Structures are given as structure tokens and as C-alpha cells.
Amino acid sequence: MIAPRQYDLSDDRVVVVIGSGAGGGTLANELARKGIDVVCLEAGGRLTLADVVNDAPLMDERMGWHDERRGAGVWLCKTVGGTTMRWSGVCPRFLAHEFRARTTYGAMDDTTLIDWPLTLEELEPYYDKAEAKMGVSGTNGLPPSAENNNFKVLKAGARGIGYTDITTSHIAINPVPYDGRPGCQQIGFCNQGCAIGAKWSTLYTEIPKAEQTGHFELRTNAMAIRINHDERGQVVSVVYADQDGILREQKARAVCVACNVVETTRLLLLSESSLFPDGLANSSGHLGKNYMRHLAEGVRAVMPGPVNQHRGARQAGFIRDEHTHDPVRGFAGGYLMELSGASAASFSRYAGWGGDAQRWMENFSYGAGLFLCGEDPPQENNRISLHPTDKDELGLPIPVLEYSHHPNTKTMMRHAVAQGRELYSALGATDIRDSSNRPGGGCHNMGVARMSTDPSDGVTDRWGQAHDIPNLFISDGSVFSTSGAPNPTLTIVALAIRQADYIAERMARGTL
Amino acid sequence: MASVASVAIVATLPGCSPGTRRDEVERRALLRMARLLYPHDGLDDGIYRDVLQPLLVRADGDGALAADLRAGIEMLDREADGSWRTASPDRQLEALDNIQESAFFETMRDVVQQALYEHPTVWELIGYEGPSIQYGGYLHRGFDDIDWLPVE
């Protein structure tokens, strides 16, 4: 066992990675494995598997991000591993046309639609590496995930309405032991942290692996608040508040920001200066804009027989028939229909009140459910900004999230909800409810520092490198040019692996 | 008032102040409201009391919240043309129906819903088996035992 490294604050050879989740944790490990010295700053603390219990409110206290925010709600984590502690492990790949949204869908009113500056073909080798790293079921010789009761209902209903592309592959939960982690025991509390580490999280994969390289230091309870630059406009250090609230300044050769979109935006805006008066890397004016959250809705039903949807992996399976661009349906882009198990508390969000609630909840064991996840076009007015007056405990402006669905997303939602309802009707469901009367989303955050070919169209280039600042990188879902339909994590991880190759290559050439 | 929605999930404090006669009337009204929002015949009043306790404890130390709760009950009384708590069940439901857009109604609904369906007694009633780590998950406890689906 190699003792974890400790770097001096004045060590300006290190790459500072801010955030330890899907993007930051992966990038940090990939860099450290190549012998590049990395300091990773994580705003939260470090849990162990022993801290993970089947208690949703308690786990939310232990790992949720509860700092004050305004506007549209998000459901993120402040802990080592970030939101990989909470995610469900659903890992579809983007389709080729989803990298060419502007070309494929044409001009759409009230959007800022662009194509990605890279193609599926370019990302495919990195998708392969990401799947191998994460132990994605149905890839790399791993079997598909086991079919639980809720999935069997989903599959039978899907077949009943003519769907054929139904799978339990592409789930980053070990179906069998893999990479030193056990196979899934169908515990059912995936979103409260996986107590046995069967679900991929950077907490017990990338982070300890990075520590083993001897080229990595993790600093926990370290909240980055500013990135400094020199007179040439190169970034030189990161200021963070440590666990006692004392400000420290870590020098850096390059800085990679992976704070899950909301805090990524905030940090870059907080780093404004006379050279960058609108925020770091924001000469385009796009920073914080084009914020995307997906179509994200649920459909739940009371079935004719017991399902016990709480038993087992919560989202281990999905239907891909609607994941296509077929304008005949009346909207651009597509959506996935994903399994979604529920606890009593999550089932109750569909209960309404009074007699409706009583009938719904007392049928809990007959309940089945799915989650609809679809493409959401970028809009200029969907944005994250700083509050003009309200400050946090460090005296810094709190973030404000403005978001509303585009008409295309609303049309897609009506289609998707109708299909979901049809699916359960086909099996004789007696009570079907959807969440389209409540604003969904907040788990999938994308787009505020998007990659663009033209620097006036976005914040970063095809490597996630800031157009304005060559040694500043964005390494989370912020760089998505468009949202596609798939859950974002797999693509974040693939992009992080690819970005690590690029950074290492630039360093080897002496240009970074 | 939306901020009190998270109250129910923090630890319950022991005891509560003796309160006034008026406080007691309000408590009973809130208890009745909690049951009508999520009416499970199989649950006794003690469960609903547990669920409301954190909100009431908080109101004891938060004058603004206490005033909001009082104003909410008064709103129900106006809807019922008298004491809402002692009105007929139909009248009570009608009054609730009329105020369901109010912040008071939303707060009560969120508080009761979140705490009630995290309560193990309620889990037992509705068939939610809850935590499973200690039993090795549901891997050998029926995660794939469904038997009524059409045969492929």
C-alpha cells in the first residue's frame, strides 16, 4: 500500500481537479495513473460503506447538497463520489444523431441548438473504456442485470404494445463480482448509496485507485470559491475554504472543474476579474446558459397482482424503441423508458390526498413504475446565475436556477406519458398516474459550459478545454453541447477518460 | 412556509410545552387534518401524532410558524362556517378541497406525507418491506418471484 501523497500549497506542478464525482473522480484517477500529480478538492466529506444505511432521510443528510439555492430544484450530492453515490447506474450510450442535433433536427424556434464538435465514432473507444471501468452489465463479458419483478412487468407491458428493444444490459451495477466489488444483492436502496459497493461510485473505485498511484491527494471538506489567473490569462491557483472555513490557495499547472453544473457555473462566475469581467472563460456570454435537465417524468400504476417493486435494483432495465428521431411523432429527438422502483415514500409522491391517497398507498405492493428520460433542447433563458443580493455563509452569492420546458419537450412528454400509460393498461392496470403535473428533473444537469466548434457558440472546445483559457478544463456534464436522451453519467465518464488522454498528451508535448 | 417541509425528517424532540386551551384545540384540528389528508383506517391517532410532533415542536419556538398554522385553521373554520374540527366529515373534506392551493395546505400535506410514509408501522400496513441490508438484500427474498404475468 502506497501512502497517499501530500502536496504543498505552493506546488505549481499539480493539476487541480475540483469535484470527485463521475467527471472529477474519473479524470483525477486517469491523470494520476499516467503519473501526473493531482490534487482533488471535494466540498464534502468522505463516507465509508459502513456509513451507508437503508434510511433515505438519514442518507440525504449524510451525502446530499443542502446549500441554499433559488429556483428550479436539483438533487445532488456533497460527498466524496459526488452524485455517483446517488445515481441509479443507468448507462445508455448516445446515438450518432444525438451528436448532430442541429443538423438532424434543423432549426428549432427558441433554441440555441448546435452540433457537438465530436462524433459518436470518436467517442466509441472511450465508451468502451468507461463501460469496462464501471462494470456495466451486458458489456465486457458481464451478463445482463437480473430481471426483477418491476422489470418483468415493464417488459410484458412493453411487448403488449409492440415494443421489442427491451434490455437489462447497460447498468453500472455489478451483475456478478467484478473489479474487486461484489455482485448486486438486490438491496433496493440504490439512491441512498450502495451499501456493498456493487453499484459503481468513484468513492470506492477511482478515488482509492488514484491514491494507490502515489500521484494523488484528495482534500475533503474543501470548497473551491475562486480560480485565480495571471496577467496573461492563464489560471494559476484555486482558492478554497477548508473544513474550518479557513481560505487556502493551491497553486496549479492546470485546473479542471467538475462540480456538477450548478457549482461549476457558480465557481467560474465567482472568478470574474478585470481581465474576465463576465466570469472566467465567458467571452462568449454562454456560461450558465443553455442549461438542460432532460424530459424527466414518471408513470406509476397499480397492477392486477403483487409486484413488490421495492425489491431489487431500482432502475435495472429500460426500453429503447422510442430512443430515435422520428418526426412523425410530432417532436424532435427521442426518449428512453426506464425502470423505476419505488419505496413507500417515493410511491406517495403520486398519491394525491384523501381517498385517492388511501387507495393508492394501500395498493403499494401492487405498484409498478417507470421513468421517462428524453432529449431537451438548449435554450438561452434556461440558465444558472448568481443571486444579486443573497449570500451563503462564506459571503458569496448563492446560485439561481431558471428553467422551463421547451414546447418540443412538452410535446415529447405528452407522447411519452401516453405510451407509459398504454404499457401498463395493456396488462390491466387499475390505476395509472403520472407526474406531469409537477415539474420533473433536477438529477440530470447539462450544458452550461458547452463544447462548440465556434468559440462564440460555447464555452469549451471539443476537449472540454476553455476557449478563452488553455489551461482551464471543464470535466462534468456542463460541456454537453446538447442533452441527447441518455442518462448523462456514462458520457461524462467517457469524456473524462478522453480528456485525461488529451491533457497528458499536451503535457508530454510541453504545451500545457 | 415551504421551508417547514423538511421539519418532519429531522429528529423528534422529547416533550412539548403544556400549552393553552386554544393550542390544544388547534392541535386536535391539525391531527384531524393529517388523518383526512392520508386516511388509513388501520392506523390509530398515535401515528398521526408522531408525524405532526416535529412540526408542533418547531411551532412552539417559531412564532411565525405558529401564526401560520393558526391562520390555516381559521381559514378552515371560515370554510366550514364554524368549527371545522367538529363539522361533518363531508363538510371537512369540502373545506380542505377549497383550500388545497394554499401554502398552509401544501405545508401540512408535505409534512404528513414525508413523515407518514417513512414510518415503519405504515410500511407494515401497506406492504413495504423497507431496509434489507441486514437480510442480504432481496436477492433470496423474492426480488423476481412475480407469478401472474402472461406466459411468454
Chai-1 contact restraints between the chains, C-beta under 6 A:
chainA,res_idxA,chainB,res_idxB,connection_type,confidence,min_distance_angstrom,max_distance_angstrom,comment,restraint_id
A,N54,B,P131,contact,1.0,0.0,6.0,A-B,restraint_1
A,N54,B,I133,contact,1.0,0.0,6.0,A-B,restraint_2
A,P57,B,I9,contact,1.0,0.0,6.0,A-B,restraint_3
A,N148,B,F143,contact,1.0,0.0,6.0,A-B,restraint_4
A,N148,B,D144,contact,1.0,0.0,6.0,A-B,restraint_5
A,N149,B,I146,contact,1.0,0.0,6.0,A-B,restraint_6
A,K152,B,I146,contact,1.0,0.0,6.0,A-B,restraint_7
A,K152,B,L149,contact,1.0,0.0,6.0,A-B,restraint_8
A,A156,B,L149,contact,1.0,0.0,6.0,A-B,restraint_9
A,Q185,B,G136,contact,1.0,0.0,6.0,A-B,restraint_10
A,Q185,B,G137,contact,1.0,0.0,6.0,A-B,restraint_11
A,Q185,B,L139,contact,1.0,0.0,6.0,A-B,restraint_12
A,Q186,B,G137,contact,1.0,0.0,6.0,A-B,restraint_13
A,Q186,B,Y138,contact,1.0,0.0,6.0,A-B,restraint_14
A,Q186,B,L139,contact,1.0,0.0,6.0,A-B,restraint_15
A,Q186,B,F143,contact,1.0,0.0,6.0,A-B,restraint_16
A,I187,B,S132,contact,1.0,0.0,6.0,A-B,restraint_17
A,I187,B,I133,contact,1.0,0.0,6.0,A-B,restraint_18
A,I187,B,G137,contact,1.0,0.0,6.0,A-B,restraint_19
A,G188,B,S132,contact,1.0,0.0,6.0,A-B,restraint_20
A,A195,B,I133,contact,1.0,0.0,6.0,A-B,restraint_21
A,G305,B,W148,contact,1.0,0.0,6.0,A-B,restraint_22
A,H310,B,Y128,contact,1.0,0.0,6.0,A-B,restraint_23
A,R311,B,Y138,contact,1.0,0.0,6.0,A-B,restraint_24
A,R311,B,G142,contact,1.0,0.0,6.0,A-B,restraint_25
A,R311,B,F143,contact,1.0,0.0,6.0,A-B,restraint_26
A,G312,B,Y138,contact,1.0,0.0,6.0,A-B,restraint_27
A,G312,B,F143,contact,1.0,0.0,6.0,A-B,restraint_28
A,A344,B,Y117,contact,1.0,0.0,6.0,A-B,restraint_29
A,A344,B,W123,contact,1.0,0.0,6.0,A-B,restraint_30
A,A344,B,Y128,contact,1.0,0.0,6.0,A-B,restraint_31
A,A345,B,Y117,contact,1.0,0.0,6.0,A-B,restraint_32
A,A345,B,E118,contact,1.0,0.0,6.0,A-B,restraint_33
A,S348,B,Q113,contact,1.0,0.0,6.0,A-B,restraint_34
A,S348,B,Y117,contact,1.0,0.0,6.0,A-B,restraint_35
A,W353,B,L37,contact,1.0,0.0,6.0,A-B,restraint_36
A,W353,B,R109,contact,1.0,0.0,6.0,A-B,restraint_37
A,A357,B,Y38,contact,1.0,0.0,6.0,A-B,restraint_38
A,Q358,B,P39,contact,1.0,0.0,6.0,A-B,restraint_39
A,Q358,B,H40,contact,1.0,0.0,6.0,A-B,restraint_40
A,M361,B,I126,contact,1.0,0.0,6.0,A-B,restraint_41
A,E362,B,I126,contact,1.0,0.0,6.0,A-B,restraint_42
A,F364,B,I126,contact,1.0,0.0,6.0,A-B,restraint_43
A,F364,B,G127,contact,1.0,0.0,6.0,A-B,restraint_44
A,F364,B,Y128,contact,1.0,0.0,6.0,A-B,restraint_45
A,S365,B,G127,contact,1.0,0.0,6.0,A-B,restraint_46
